[in-house]
Amino acid sequence: VNPCILFASVYDKPDEWRDALRALVPSLDFRVYPDVQQAEDIEAALVWRHPLGMVKQLPNLKLVINLGAGVNHIFDDPDLPPDLTVARLVDPGQTAQISAYVAQHVLAMHRQMPELRRAQNESRWNYIHPMPASECRVGLLGLGNLGRASAELLGRLGFSLFGWSRTQRELAGVSCHSGVDGLQQVLSQSDILVCLLPLTPSTTDLLDARAFARMPKGAAFINAGRGATVVEGDLLAALDSGHIRHAVLDVFRQEPLPAEHRFWQHPAVTVTPHNAAVAEARSSAPQVIDNLMRLRDGRPFINVVDRSAGY
Ligand SMILES: NC(=O)c1ccc[n+]([C@@H]2O[C@H](COP(=O)([O-])OP(=O)(O)OC[C@H]3O[C@@H](n4cnc5c(N)ncnc54)[C@H](OP(=O)(O)O)[C@@H]3O)[C@@H](O)[C@H]2O)c1
């Protein structure tokens, strides 16, 4: 049987994915939405922010593979059948990109780059005595695929690491916490807080005024998870008061970030346009093909999303 997959993303290049997948299965029937002729052939879809109404057009759809790690957009589709399997990509290329992004901005916060930039703008020699990385505590919210890889890289750079996850984890070199009390402990010890949480009902609005107040005065915040985990008005208030000295934000409640949003012009905010990391076609293709073969053979899928947990 020739596998058939429907590609639906306006953010990713279909040719790259078709070439990477066909390099493994030359006969692959690869269709690009809205080309759904003979819709009954389509049993799998590879999607990022797929158009609403698409799933309804596919009577034999058995597997949706998210073109990335964060699956919350898929669940925004009211037509998604409750028993449809949703899988995601766990891509080594994306993992390397996100840990590099985290390390880049943790280092920038640790080495006071915003302060040095301000001083340079004023031709002012502002000698800031460097502090060893081991004296800087970095808290990681989310110890999944991306959080663990970031912890590993930050550990090699010498930072003191704290981590938080839903279930209790054990990671070499990381003081791991879970649950409500665990969050308070991580917040209160984070000189730099990095959020790599998925967006689910339990992580929505998690970082609010109380959470920011819990962090040490002058702490920095980096969000590469999802925007709606943060109450943006509360973060702005914490930045205005100086309690949070700087925020690096890659994700927002509304994307693209509206031109009038205060984050753009705030002197203590660095905005990146949700480009911390993307799944790479070549390094992800084997797991997509693996799941198509599992579909063909009726074997259990890999990288399946737990729909009750939402990630
Ligand atoms: N900015 C970007 O470009 C970009 C790129 C890729 C991904 N992302 C975001 O990064 C997120 C994480 O990706 P991943 O591959 O690391 O996901 P993952 O492997 O599923 O890990 C998620 C982590 O978050 C923890 N978690 C989930 N719900 C929680 C809760 N209510 N309380 C505490 N911890 C909770 C999980 O706990 P357990 O360990 O107990 O399961 C796990 O450690 C994605 O969902 C996506 O939103 C952003």
The ligand as a Gaussian input file, in Angstrom:
#p B3LYP/6-31G(d) Opt

LIG

0 1
 N        9.292000      29.162000      20.822000
 C        9.441000      28.177000      19.973000
 O        9.919000      28.360000      18.866000
 C        9.032000      26.794000      20.415000
 C        9.493000      25.699000      19.666000
 C        9.136000      24.431000      20.087000
 C        8.355000      24.250000      21.211000
 N        7.926000      25.333000      21.923000
 C        7.105000      25.147000      23.131000
 O        7.843000      24.361000      24.072000
 C        6.942000      23.454000      24.691000
 C        7.691000      22.305000      25.320000
 O        8.171000      21.405000      24.344000
 P        8.747000      19.970000      24.761000
 O        9.065000      19.228000      23.517000
 O        9.812000      20.136000      25.775000
 O        7.449000      19.348000      25.470000
 P        7.340000      18.034000      26.356000
 O        8.461000      17.091000      26.043000
 O        5.945000      17.558000      26.216000
 O        7.574000      18.558000      27.849000
 C        6.691000      19.397000      28.516000
 C        7.210000      19.632000      29.925000
 O        6.319000      20.517000      30.600000
 C        5.873000      19.908000      31.807000
 N        4.492000      20.296000      32.119000
 C        3.391000      20.175000      31.351000
 N        2.312000      20.615000      32.024000
 C        2.750000      21.015000      33.242000
 C        2.114000      21.529000      34.393000
 N        0.796000      21.750000      34.419000
 N        2.878000      21.816000      35.464000
 C        4.206000      21.585000      35.445000
 N        4.874000      21.093000      34.392000
 C        4.145000      20.805000      33.305000
 C        5.946000      18.422000      31.541000
 O        5.941000      17.704000      32.766000
 P        6.220000      16.109000      32.799000
 O        7.694000      15.969000      32.599000
 O        5.792000      15.710000      34.155000
 O        5.412000      15.517000      31.688000
 C        7.259000      18.346000      30.753000
 O        8.344000      18.351000      31.631000
 C        6.000000      23.073000      23.553000
 O        4.774000      22.559000      24.051000
 C        5.821000      24.389000      22.837000
 O        4.718000      25.087000      23.373000
 C        8.253000      26.595000      21.530000

